[in-house]
Amino acid sequence: MPRLLIVHHTPSPALQAMFEAVVSGASDPELAGVEVVREPALGATAVDVLAADAIVLGTPANIGYMSGALKHFFDTVYYPCLDAGRGTPFGFYVHGNEGTEGAVASIRTVTKGMGWVVAAEPVVVLGQPTKADLERCWELGATIAAGLL
């Protein structure tokens, strides 16, 4: 069974809502052939990444950058997964109350260096997520999961 790994840092109600929407989309009954694994960024390991067939990342934008937790995740898995993880499809979502450009750029830079392949456009939300934002998160999860079937 293909495995979708969701690596997230969820320190706020806004990010919790986005995370839950991604999980809901990825876990849609029509996608029952995909195993959805959720790991907090501070707990996810290279073993998790190497066992995954696709990945969704979730982070707040903190001072114009991805969260320290997601950065720690990348620091932990970068070299162990550099060769074996090339070609891994991924997507991501970012929440911020101000600028998110730096967080988006930093995720794109690291994942490009790892050889991961963008499988869906990122969901970037400023302020309180709207119903439309949460629907885009649902679609992100569903799109990445459907790509594994």
Disulfide bonds with the S-S distance in Angstrom:
none
